[in-house]
Amino acid sequence: MPSDNVVFQGFTVVPMKVEESCSGVHYLYVKDHSVREAHPCKPKDKTLFILNIPPYCSKEILRHMFSRCGPIQTVHLHSKPTSGPPPVNQSNFFPDAPVIKGYRVGYIVFKRANSVKAAQSLPFDVPLIMQDNKGPAIESGLAKWCADYQADLLDTNALQTEIDEYMLKYDDKVQKEKETTAAQEGVPDDEGWITVTKYSKNKGAPRTEAHEKALTNKARRKRKEKELLNFYSFQMRETKREQIATLRKKFEEDKQKIALMKAARKFRPY
């Protein structure tokens, strides 16, 4: 005789096995989907909420296992985080939300309300079988590795098409922005102010690190050129002494040259 079901913190514990001959048992946690504001696709009285769904369990397998409780309308298996606003990006290659690789949550919408009660009454000692002669096959081993590898490969042609379409939309958006800005250029608002945009004639200096460094060096050179030489009195005296010493040295050198030229009798004053 099958035993009663096991309830833990409001969830009914439902055992499941991959095959009948498997000794390992995995446990699902199910309860009725009761929220204040139910989603139209998930009515409260016909929806079963499931936790701890393994990653190798698909929608078809869930439908096959819980079909004994009654006819099923839809199965929702969440593979992305559901918190926050829905993603705006519709790209097939660059999703906004990361795909969950671990255990997931799911919802089974039955056609009749009593099917939810039947699922919550499943016995604890009779596990659900994922793979049998009637249900869908589970990808495992080498076949699963090959399927995962093929799924990771990108279609370069489709990716290039998506990039081209995005760039066309972006260029069209930029062109419309330029046209709108050009039409408003130089036109004052109600208070008489004129908005300067990035498309104006005078774009201003680029505020980059290299430009800031160049401006700093230019200002430093200008300050250095403006500095007064010999500003202090002792600097003026030292400068005059150096000039007199230089003139005396040059005078002595000229005297020696003249003496040598006289000695060699090659002095030609004119």
TORLUM-180681 format. One record per atom (N, C-alpha, C, O): y, x, z; residue in one letter. Coordinates in steps of 0.2 Angstrom, whole numbers, padded with zeros to 4 digits, always signed. Layout:
# residues N
YXZA/...
//
This chain:
# residues 270
-0006+0004+0000M/+0000+0000+0000M/+0006+0004+0000M/+0007+0009+0004M/+0011+0003-0004P/+0017+0007-0004P/+0021+0006+0002P/+0021+0000+0004P/+0024+0011+0004S/+0029+0011+0010S/+0035+0008+0008S/+0037+0007+0002S/+0039+0006+0013D/+0046+0004+0012D/+0051+0009+0010D/+0049+0015+0010D/+0056+0007+0007N/+0061+0012+0005N/+0065+0016+0011N/+0064+0013+0016N/+0068+0021+0009V/+0071+0025+0014V/+0079+0025+0012V/+0081+0027+0007V/+0083+0024+0017V/+0090+0023+0017V/+0093+0028+0021V/+0092+0029+0027V/+0098+0032+0018F/+0101+0038+0021F/+0109+0037+0020F/+0111+0038+0014F/+0112+0035+0025Q/+0120+0035+0025Q/+0122+0030+0019Q/+0126+0031+0015Q/+0118+0024+0019G/+0120+0019+0014G/+0117+0020+0007G/+0117+0016+0003G/+0113+0026+0006F/+0110+0027-0001F/+0103+0027+0000F/+0100+0029+0005F/+0100+0024-0005T/+0092+0023-0005T/+0090+0029-0008T/+0092+0031-0014T/+0085+0033-0005V/+0082+0039-0007V/+0076+0037-0012V/+0071+0034-0010V/+0077+0039-0018V/+0072+0038-0024V/+0069+0044-0026V/+0073+0048-0029V/+0063+0046-0025P/+0059+0052-0027P/+0058+0051-0035P/+0057+0046-0038P/+0058+0057-0038M/+0056+0058-0045M/+0053+0064-0046M/+0054+0069-0043M/+0048+0064-0051K/+0045+0070-0054K/+0045+0071-0061K/+0046+0066-0065K/+0045+0077-0064V/+0045+0078-0071V/+0039+0075-0074V/+0039+0072-0079V/+0033+0076-0071E/+0027+0074-0074E/+0022+0071-0068E/+0024+0073-0062E/+0017+0067-0070E/+0013+0065-0064E/+0009+0070-0061E/+0008+0070-0055E/+0008+0076-0064S/+0004+0081-0062S/+0008+0086-0058S/+0005+0090-0054S/+0015+0085-0058C/+0019+0090-0054C/+0019+0089-0047C/+0018+0083-0044C/+0019+0094-0043S/+0019+0094-0036S/+0026+0094-0033S/+0027+0091-0027S/+0031+0096-0037G/+0038+0096-0034G/+0041+0090-0035G/+0040+0086-0040G/+0045+0087-0030V/+0048+0081-0030V/+0055+0082-0030V/+0058+0086-0025V/+0059+0078-0034H/+0066+0078-0033H/+0069+0072-0031H/+0065+0067-0032H/+0074+0071-0027Y/+0076+0065-0024Y/+0083+0063-0027Y/+0088+0067-0027Y/+0084+0057-0029L/+0090+0054-0031L/+0092+0049-0026L/+0088+0047-0021L/+0099+0048-0025Y/+0102+0044-0020Y/+0106+0038-0024Y/+0111+0040-0028Y/+0104+0032-0023V/+0107+0027-0027V/+0110+0021-0022V/+0107+0021-0016V/+0115+0018-0024K/+0117+0012-0020K/+0121+0008-0025K/+0122+0010-0031K/+0123+0002-0023D/+0127-0002-0027D/+0134+0000-0028D/+0137+0003-0023D/+0137-0001-0034H/+0144+0002-0036H/+0149-0004-0033H/+0150-0008-0036H/+0151-0002-0027S/+0156-0007-0024S/+0163-0003-0023S/+0163+0001-0019S/+0168-0005-0027V/+0174-0003-0026V/+0179-0009-0026V/+0177-0014-0028V/+0185-0007-0024R/+0191-0013-0024R/+0192-0015-0031R/+0192-0021-0033R/+0194-0010-0035E/+0196-0012-0042E/+0190-0009-0047E/+0190-0003-0049E/+0186-0013-0049A/+0180-0011-0053A/+0182-0010-0060A/+0187-0013-0063A/+0179-0005-0064H/+0181-0004-0071H/+0177-0009-0075H/+0172-0012-0073H/+0181-0011-0080P/+0178-0017-0085P/+0171-0015-0087P/+0166-0019-0088P/+0170-0008-0088C/+0163-0006-0091C/+0158-0005-0085C/+0152-0005-0087C/+0160-0006-0079K/+0156-0005-0073K/+0157-0011-0068K/+0160-0010-0063K/+0154-0017-0070P/+0155-0022-0065P/+0152-0021-0058P/+0146-0018-0058P/+0154-0023-0053K/+0152-0022-0046K/+0145-0024-0045K/+0141-0021-0042K/+0144-0030-0047D/+0137-0034-0045D/+0132-0032-0050D/+0126-0033-0048D/+0133-0028-0055K/+0127-0026-0060K/+0127-0018-0061K/+0123-0016-0065K/+0131-0014-0057T/+0131-0007-0058T/+0128-0003-0052T/+0129-0005-0046T/+0123+0001-0054L/+0120+0006-0049L/+0123+0013-0049L/+0123+0016-0054L/+0125+0015-0043F/+0128+0022-0043F/+0123+0027-0041F/+0119+0025-0036F/+0122+0032-0044I/+0117+0037-0043I/+0120+0044-0042I/+0124+0046-0046I/+0117+0047-0037L/+0119+0054-0035L/+0113+0059-0036L/+0108+0057-0036L/+0115+0066-0037N/+0110+0071-0037N/+0106+0071-0043N/+0100+0072-0043N/+0109+0069-0049I/+0105+0069-0055I/+0104+0076-0058I/+0110+0079-0059I/+0098+0079-0059P/+0098+0086-0061P/+0100+0086-0068P/+0101+0082-0072P/+0102+0093-0070P/+0105+0094-0077P/+0100+0092-0083P/+0103+0091-0088P/+0094+0093-0081Y/+0089+0091-0087Y/+0087+0084-0088Y/+0083+0082-0092Y/+0091+0080-0084C/+0090+0073-0084C/+0095+0069-0089C/+0101+0070-0087C/+0093+0066-0094S/+0098+0063-0099S/+0098+0056-0098S/+0095+0053-0094S/+0103+0053-0102K/+0104+0046-0101K/+0097+0042-0103K/+0095+0037-0100K/+0094+0044-0108E/+0088+0041-0111E/+0082+0041-0105E/+0079+0036-0104E/+0082+0047-0102I/+0077+0047-0096I/+0079+0043-0090I/+0074+0039-0088I/+0085+0042-0089L/+0087+0037-0083L/+0086+0030-0086L/+0083+0026-0081L/+0087+0029-0092R/+0085+0022-0094R/+0078+0021-0094R/+0076+0015-0092R/+0074+0026-0096H/+0067+0025-0095H/+0064+0024-0088H/+0060+0020-0087H/+0067+0028-0084M/+0064+0027-0077M/+0066+0021-0073M/+0062+0018-0070M/+0072+0019-0074F/+0075+0013-0071F/+0074+0006-0075F/+0076+0001-0072F/+0071+0007-0080S/+0070+0001-0084S/+0065-0004-0081S/+0064-0010-0082S/+0061-0001-0076R/+0056-0006-0072R/+0060-0011-0068R/+0057-0016-0065R/+0066-0009-0066C/+0070-0013-0062C/+0073-0019-0065C/+0075-0024-0062C/+0073-0019-0072G/+0076-0024-0076G/+0079-0021-0082G/+0080-0015-0083G/+0081-0026-0087P/+0084-0023-0093P/+0091-0020-0092P/+0095-0023-0088P/+0092-0015-0095I/+0098-0010-0094I/+0103-0012-0100I/+0101-0012-0106I/+0109-0012-0098Q/+0115-0013-0103Q/+0117-0006-0106Q/+0117-0005-0112Q/+0120-0002-0101T/+0123+0004-0103T/+0121+0009-0097T/+0120+0007-0092T/+0121+0016-0099V/+0120+0021-0094V/+0126+0026-0095V/+0128+0028-0101V/+0130+0027-0090H/+0135+0032-0090H/+0133+0038-0086H/+0132+0038-0080H/+0133+0044-0089L/+0132+0050-0086L/+0138+0055-0086L/+0139+0057-0092L/+0141+0056-0081H/+0147+0060-0081H/+0145+0068-0082H/+0142+0070-0077H/+0148+0071-0087S/+0147+0078-0088S/+0153+0082-0087S/+0154+0088-0088S/+0159+0078-0085K/+0165+0082-0084K/+0168+0079-0078K/+0167+0073-0076K/+0173+0082-0074P/+0176+0080-0068P/+0180+0073-0070P/+0183+0073-0075P/+0180+0068-0066T/+0183+0062-0067T/+0189+0061-0063T/+0193+0056-0064T/+0191+0066-0059S/+0197+0065-0055S/+0203+0067-0059S/+0203+0071-0064S/+0209+0064-0058G/+0215+0065-0061G/+0216+0061-0068G/+0211+0057-0069G/+0221+0062-0071P/+0222+0058-0077P/+0217+0060-0083P/+0215+0066-0083P/+0216+0056-0087P/+0211+0058-0093P/+0214+0063-0097P/+0220+0063-0098P/+0210+0067-0100P/+0213+0073-0104P/+0216+0070-0111P/+0214+0065-0114P/+0221+0073-0113V/+0225+0072-0119V/+0222+0075-0125V/+0222+0072-0130V/+0220+0081-0124N/+0217+0085-0129N/+0211+0082-0132N/+0206+0080-0128N/+0210+0081-0139Q/+0205+0078-0142Q/+0201+0083-0146Q/+0197+0081-0150Q/+0202+0089-0145S/+0198+0095-0148S/+0191+0095-0147S/+0189+0094-0141S/+0187+0096-0152N/+0180+0097-0151N/+0178+0104-0149N/+0172+0105-0146N/+0183+0109-0149F/+0181+0116-0148F/+0185+0118-0142F/+0183+0123-0139F/+0190+0115-0139F/+0194+0117-0134F/+0195+0112-0129F/+0200+0109-0129F/+0190+0110-0125P/+0190+0104-0121P/+0195+0106-0115P/+0195+0111-0113P/+0198+0101-0112D/+0203+0101-0106D/+0199+0102-0100D/+0200+0107-0096D/+0194+0098-0099A/+0190+0098-0093A/+0183+0102-0094A/+0180+0101-0099A/+0181+0107-0089P/+0175+0110-0090P/+0169+0106-0089P/+0169+0101-0086P/+0164+0108-0093V/+0158+0104-0093V/+0154+0106-0086V/+0153+0112-0085V/+0151+0101-0083I/+0148+0102-0077I/+0141+0104-0078I/+0137+0101-0082I/+0139+0110-0076K/+0132+0113-0077K/+0127+0111-0072K/+0121+0111-0073K/+0129+0109-0066G/+0125+0108-0061G/+0123+0100-0060G/+0122+0097-0065G/+0122+0098-0054Y/+0119+0091-0053Y/+0125+0086-0054Y/+0131+0088-0053Y/+0124+0080-0057R/+0129+0076-0059R/+0128+0069-0056R/+0124+0068-0052R/+0133+0065-0057V/+0133+0058-0055V/+0132+0053-0061V/+0134+0055-0067V/+0130+0047-0060G/+0129+0043-0066G/+0129+0035-0063G/+0129+0034-0057G/+0130+0031-0068Y/+0130+0024-0067Y/+0126+0020-0072Y/+0126+0022-0078Y/+0122+0016-0069I/+0117+0011-0073I/+0120+0004-0073I/+0120+0001-0067I/+0122+0001-0078V/+0124-0006-0079V/+0118-0010-0081V/+0116-0009-0087V/+0116-0014-0077F/+0110-0019-0078F/+0113-0025-0081F/+0119-0027-0081F/+0109-0029-0085K/+0111-0035-0088K/+0110-0041-0082K/+0114-0046-0083K/+0106-0040-0077R/+0106-0045-0072R/+0108-0042-0065R/+0107-0036-0064R/+0111-0046-0061A/+0113-0043-0054A/+0107-0041-0050A/+0107-0037-0046A/+0101-0045-0050N/+0096-0044-0046N/+0092-0037-0047N/+0088-0035-0043N/+0094-0034-0053S/+0091-0027-0055S/+0093-0022-0050S/+0090-0017-0049S/+0100-0023-0048V/+0102-0018-0043V/+0099-0018-0037V/+0097-0013-0034V/+0097-0024-0034K/+0093-0025-0028K/+0086-0022-0029K/+0084-0019-0024K/+0083-0023-0035A/+0077-0020-0036A/+0077-0013-0036A/+0072-0009-0034A/+0082-0010-0039A/+0082-0002-0039A/+0083+0000-0031A/+0081+0006-0030A/+0087-0003-0027Q/+0088-0001-0020Q/+0082-0002-0016Q/+0081+0000-0010Q/+0077-0006-0019S/+0071-0007-0015S/+0065-0003-0017S/+0059-0005-0016S/+0066+0002-0022L/+0061+0006-0024L/+0057+0010-0018L/+0061+0012-0014L/+0051+0010-0018P/+0047+0013-0012P/+0048+0021-0012P/+0049+0024-0018P/+0048+0024-0006F/+0049+0031-0006F/+0043+0035-0008F/+0043+0040-0010F/+0037+0032-0007D/+0031+0036-0009D/+0028+0035-0016D/+0023+0038-0018D/+0032+0032-0020V/+0030+0031-0027V/+0036+0034-0031V/+0040+0030-0033V/+0035+0040-0033P/+0041+0043-0037P/+0041+0041-0044P/+0036+0039-0047P/+0047+0041-0047L/+0048+0039-0054L/+0046+0045-0058L/+0047+0051-0056L/+0043+0044-0064I/+0041+0049-0068I/+0046+0050-0074I/+0047+0045-0077I/+0048+0056-0075M/+0053+0057-0080M/+0050+0057-0087M/+0052+0054-0092M/+0044+0061-0088Q/+0041+0062-0094Q/+0034+0059-0094Q/+0030+0062-0090Q/+0032+0054-0098D/+0026+0052-0099D/+0024+0050-0106D/+0028+0052-0110D/+0019+0046-0107N/+0018+0045-0114N/+0022+0040-0118N/+0023+0040-0124N/+0026+0036-0114K/+0030+0031-0116K/+0038+0033-0117K/+0041+0031-0121K/+0040+0038-0112G/+0047+0040-0112G/+0049+0046-0116G/+0044+0048-0120G/+0055+0047-0116P/+0057+0053-0121P/+0055+0060-0118P/+0054+0060-0112P/+0055+0064-0122A/+0052+0071-0120A/+0058+0075-0117A/+0064+0074-0119A/+0057+0080-0113I/+0062+0084-0110I/+0061+0091-0113I/+0056+0094-0114I/+0067+0093-0115E/+0068+0100-0118E/+0067+0105-0112E/+0070+0105-0107E/+0062+0110-0113S/+0061+0115-0109S/+0059+0121-0112S/+0056+0121-0118S/+0059+0127-0108G/+0056+0133-0111G/+0060+0135-0117G/+0066+0135-0117G/+0056+0138-0122L/+0059+0141-0128L/+0063+0136-0132L/+0069+0138-0135L/+0061+0130-0133A/+0064+0125-0136A/+0071+0123-0133A/+0076+0122-0137A/+0072+0123-0127K/+0078+0122-0123K/+0083+0128-0124K/+0089+0127-0126K/+0080+0134-0124W/+0084+0140-0125W/+0087+0140-0132W/+0093+0141-0133W/+0083+0138-0137C/+0085+0138-0144C/+0091+0132-0145C/+0096+0133-0149C/+0089+0127-0142A/+0094+0121-0142A/+0101+0123-0139A/+0106+0122-0142A/+0101+0126-0133D/+0107+0128-0130D/+0111+0134-0134D/+0117+0134-0135D/+0107+0138-0137Y/+0110+0143-0142Y/+0113+0140-0148Y/+0119+0142-0150Y/+0110+0135-0151Q/+0113+0132-0157Q/+0119+0128-0155Q/+0124+0127-0159Q/+0119+0125-0149A/+0125+0121-0147A/+0131+0125-0145A/+0136+0123-0146A/+0130+0132-0143D/+0135+0136-0142D/+0138+0139-0148D/+0144+0142-0148D/+0135+0139-0154L/+0138+0141-0160L/+0143+0137-0163L/+0142+0130-0163L/+0149+0139-0165L/+0154+0136-0168L/+0154+0135-0175L/+0152+0140-0179L/+0156+0129-0178D/+0156+0128-0185D/+0163+0131-0187D/+0168+0128-0186D/+0163+0137-0190T/+0169+0140-0192T/+0173+0136-0197T/+0180+0136-0196T/+0170+0132-0201N/+0174+0128-0206N/+0177+0122-0203N/+0183+0121-0204N/+0174+0119-0198A/+0177+0113-0194A/+0182+0116-0190A/+0187+0112-0189A/+0181+0122-0187L/+0186+0124-0182L/+0193+0126-0186L/+0198+0125-0184L/+0192+0129-0192Q/+0198+0131-0197Q/+0201+0125-0199Q/+0207+0125-0199Q/+0198+0119-0200T/+0201+0113-0202T/+0205+0110-0197T/+0210+0108-0198T/+0202+0110-0191E/+0206+0108-0185E/+0212+0112-0184E/+0217+0109-0182E/+0212+0118-0184I/+0217+0123-0183I/+0223+0121-0189I/+0229+0121-0187I/+0221+0120-0195D/+0226+0119-0200D/+0229+0112-0199D/+0235+0112-0200D/+0225+0107-0197E/+0228+0101-0195E/+0233+0101-0190E/+0239+0098-0190E/+0231+0105-0185Y/+0236+0106-0179Y/+0242+0109-0181Y/+0248+0107-0179Y/+0242+0115-0185M/+0248+0118-0187M/+0252+0114-0192M/+0258+0115-0191M/+0249+0110-0196L/+0253+0106-0200L/+0257+0101-0196L/+0263+0100-0197L/+0254+0098-0191K/+0258+0093-0186K/+0263+0097-0182K/+0268+0094-0181K/+0261+0103-0180Y/+0266+0107-0176Y/+0272+0109-0181Y/+0278+0108-0178Y/+0271+0111-0187D/+0277+0113-0191D/+0281+0107-0193D/+0287+0107-0193D/+0278+0101-0194D/+0282+0095-0195D/+0286+0093-0189D/+0291+0091-0189D/+0283+0094-0183K/+0287+0093-0177K/+0293+0097-0176K/+0298+0095-0174K/+0292+0104-0177V/+0297+0108-0177V/+0303+0107-0182V/+0309+0107-0181V/+0301+0105-0188Q/+0305+0103-0193Q/+0310+0097-0191Q/+0316+0097-0193Q/+0306+0092-0189K/+0310+0086-0187K/+0315+0088-0181K/+0320+0085-0181K/+0313+0092-0176E/+0317+0094-0171E/+0323+0098-0174E/+0329+0097-0171E/+0322+0102-0179K/+0328+0106-0181K/+0333+0101-0185K/+0339+0102-0184K/+0330+0096-0188E/+0334+0092-0192E/+0338+0087-0187E/+0344+0086-0188E/+0335+0085-0182T/+0339+0081-0177T/+0344+0086-0173T/+0350+0083-0172T/+0343+0092-0172T/+0347+0096-0168T/+0353+0098-0173T/+0359+0098-0171T/+0352+0099-0180A/+0357+0100-0184A/+0362+0095-0185A/+0368+0095-0186A/+0359+0088-0185A/+0363+0083-0185A/+0368+0082-0179A/+0373+0079-0180A/+0366+0084-0174Q/+0370+0084-0167Q/+0374+0090-0166Q/+0378+0090-0161Q/+0373+0095-0170E/+0377+0101-0169E/+0384+0100-0170E/+0387+0097-0175E/+0388+0102-0165G/+0396+0102-0165G/+0398+0095-0164G/+0404+0094-0164G/+0394+0090-0162V/+0396+0083-0161V/+0397+0082-0153V/+0392+0083-0150V/+0403+0081-0151P/+0404+0080-0144P/+0401+0074-0141P/+0400+0069-0145P/+0399+0074-0135D/+0396+0068-0132D/+0402+0063-0129D/+0408+0064-0131D/+0400+0058-0125D/+0405+0053-0123D/+0410+0057-0118D/+0416+0055-0118D/+0409+0062-0115E/+0413+0066-0111E/+0417+0072-0114E/+0420+0075-0111E/+0415+0073-0121G/+0418+0078-0124G/+0415+0085-0124G/+0417+0090-0127G/+0409+0085-0121W/+0405+0091-0121W/+0401+0092-0127W/+0398+0087-0130W/+0400+0098-0129I/+0396+0100-0135I/+0390+0104-0133I/+0391+0109-0130I/+0384+0101-0134T/+0378+0105-0132T/+0376+0110-0137T/+0376+0109-0143T/+0375+0116-0134V/+0373+0122-0138V/+0366+0123-0138V/+0363+0123-0132V/+0362+0122-0143T/+0355+0123-0144T/+0353+0129-0146T/+0357+0134-0148T/+0346+0130-0146K/+0343+0137-0149K/+0344+0137-0156K/+0343+0143-0159K/+0345+0132-0160Y/+0346+0132-0167Y/+0354+0133-0169Y/+0355+0133-0175Y/+0358+0135-0164S/+0365+0136-0166S/+0366+0142-0169S/+0362+0146-0170S/+0372+0143-0172K/+0373+0149-0176K/+0374+0155-0171K/+0371+0160-0173K/+0377+0154-0166N/+0377+0160-0161N/+0372+0159-0156N/+0372+0155-0151N/+0366+0162-0157K/+0360+0162-0153K/+0361+0166-0146K/+0357+0164-0142K/+0366+0170-0146G/+0366+0174-0140G/+0361+0180-0140G/+0357+0181-0144G/+0362+0184-0135A/+0358+0190-0135A/+0351+0189-0132A/+0351+0185-0127A/+0346+0191-0135P/+0339+0190-0132P/+0339+0193-0125P/+0340+0199-0124P/+0336+0190-0120R/+0336+0192-0113R/+0329+0195-0112R/+0325+0192-0108R/+0327+0201-0116T/+0321+0204-0115T/+0322+0210-0110T/+0328+0212-0109T/+0317+0213-0108E/+0317+0219-0104E/+0320+0225-0108E/+0324+0229-0105E/+0318+0226-0114A/+0321+0231-0118A/+0328+0230-0119A/+0332+0235-0119A/+0330+0224-0120H/+0337+0223-0122H/+0342+0224-0115H/+0347+0227-0116H/+0339+0222-0110E/+0342+0223-0103E/+0343+0231-0102E/+0348+0233-0099E/+0338+0235-0103K/+0338+0242-0102K/+0343+0245-0107K/+0347+0249-0105K/+0344+0243-0113A/+0349+0245-0118A/+0356+0244-0115A/+0360+0248-0116A/+0357+0238-0113L/+0364+0236-0111L/+0365+0240-0104L/+0371+0242-0104L/+0361+0242-0100T/+0362+0246-0094T/+0364+0253-0096T/+0368+0256-0093T/+0360+0256-0101N/+0361+0263-0103N/+0368+0263-0106N/+0372+0268-0105N/+0370+0258-0110K/+0377+0258-0114K/+0382+0257-0109K/+0387+0261-0109K/+0381+0253-0104A/+0387+0253-0098A/+0387+0259-0094A/+0393+0261-0092A/+0382+0263-0093R/+0382+0269-0090R/+0385+0274-0094R/+0389+0278-0091R/+0384+0274-0100R/+0388+0279-0104R/+0395+0278-0104R/+0399+0283-0104R/+0397+0272-0105K/+0404+0270-0105K/+0408+0272-0098K/+0413+0275-0098K/+0404+0271-0093R/+0407+0273-0086R/+0408+0280-0086R/+0413+0283-0083R/+0403+0284-0089K/+0403+0291-0088K/+0409+0294-0092K/+0412+0299-0091K/+0410+0291-0098E/+0416+0293-0103E/+0423+0292-0099E/+0427+0295-0101E/+0423+0287-0095K/+0429+0285-0092K/+0431+0289-0086K/+0436+0289-0083K/+0426+0292-0083E/+0427+0296-0077E/+0432+0302-0079E/+0432+0305-0084E/+0437+0303-0074L/+0442+0308-0075L/+0440+0315-0073L/+0437+0316-0068L/+0441+0319-0078L/+0439+0326-0076L/+0444+0330-0072L/+0450+0328-0073L/+0442+0334-0067N/+0447+0338-0063N/+0451+0333-0059N/+0457+0334-0059N/+0448+0328-0056F/+0452+0324-0053F/+0455+0327-0046F/+0461+0325-0045F/+0452+0331-0043Y/+0454+0334-0037Y/+0458+0340-0038Y/+0457+0344-0043Y/+0462+0342-0033S/+0467+0348-0034S/+0462+0355-0034S/+0464+0359-0038S/+0457+0355-0030F/+0453+0361-0030F/+0450+0362-0037F/+0448+0368-0039F/+0448+0356-0040Q/+0445+0357-0047Q/+0450+0359-0052Q/+0448+0363-0056Q/+0456+0357-0051M/+0461+0360-0056M/+0462+0367-0055M/+0463+0371-0060M/+0462+0370-0049R/+0463+0377-0048R/+0457+0381-0050R/+0458+0386-0053R/+0451+0378-0049E/+0445+0382-0051E/+0445+0382-0059E/+0443+0387-0062E/+0447+0377-0062T/+0447+0377-0070T/+0452+0382-0072T/+0451+0385-0077T/+0458+0382-0069K/+0463+0387-0071K/+0461+0394-0070K/+0462+0398-0075K/+0458+0396-0065R/+0455+0402-0064R/+0450+0404-0069R/+0450+0410-0071R/+0445+0399-0070E/+0440+0401-0076E/+0444+0402-0082E/+0441+0406-0086E/+0449+0398-0084Q/+0452+0399-0090Q/+0456+0406-0091Q/+0455+0410-0096Q/+0459+0408-0085I/+0462+0415-0085I/+0457+0421-0085I/+0458+0425-0089I/+0451+0420-0082A/+0446+0425-0082A/+0443+0426-0089A/+0442+0431-0091A/+0442+0420-0092T/+0440+0420-0099T/+0445+0424-0104T/+0443+0428-0108T/+0451+0422-0103L/+0456+0426-0107L/+0457+0433-0106L/+0457+0437-0111L/+0456+0435-0099R/+0456+0442-0098R/+0450+0446-0101R/+0451+0451-0103R/+0445+0443-0100K/+0439+0446-0103K/+0439+0447-0111K/+0437+0452-0113K/+0442+0442-0114K/+0443+0442-0121K/+0448+0447-0123K/+0447+0451-0128K/+0453+0448-0119F/+0458+0453-0120F/+0455+0460-0119F/+0456+0464-0124F/+0451+0461-0114E/+0448+0468-0113E/+0443+0469-0119E/+0443+0475-0122E/+0439+0464-0122E/+0435+0465-0127E/+0439+0467-0134E/+0437+0471-0137E/+0444+0464-0135D/+0449+0465-0140D/+0451+0472-0140D/+0452+0476-0145D/+0453+0475-0134K/+0456+0481-0133K/+0451+0487-0135K/+0452+0492-0138K/+0445+0485-0133Q/+0439+0490-0134Q/+0438+0490-0142Q/+0437+0496-0144Q/+0438+0485-0145K/+0437+0485-0152K/+0443+0489-0156K/+0441+0493-0160K/+0449+0488-0153I/+0454+0492-0157I/+0454+0499-0155I/+0455+0503-0160I/+0452+0501-0149A/+0451+0508-0148A/+0445+0511-0152A/+0446+0517-0155A/+0440+0508-0153L/+0434+0510-0158L/+0437+0511-0165L/+0435+0515-0168L/+0440+0506-0167M/+0443+0506-0174M/+0448+0512-0175M/+0448+0515-0180M/+0452+0514-0170K/+0457+0519-0170K/+0453+0526-0170K/+0454+0531-0174K/+0448+0526-0166A/+0444+0532-0166A/+0440+0533-0173A/+0439+0539-0175A/+0438+0528-0176A/+0435+0529-0182A/+0440+0529-0188A/+0438+0530-0194A/+0446+0529-0186R/+0452+0529-0191R/+0451+0524-0197R/+0452+0525-0203R/+0449+0519-0195K/+0448+0513-0200K/+0453+0507-0197K/+0451+0501-0199K/+0458+0509-0194F/+0462+0504-0191F/+0467+0502-0197F/+0471+0506-0199F/+0467+0496-0199R/+0471+0493-0204R/+0475+0487-0202R/+0472+0482-0202R/+0481+0488-0199P/+0484+0482-0196P/+0486+0477-0201P/+0487+0471-0200P/+0488+0480-0208Y/+0490+0475-0213Y/+0485+0475-0218Y/+0486+0471-0223Y/
//
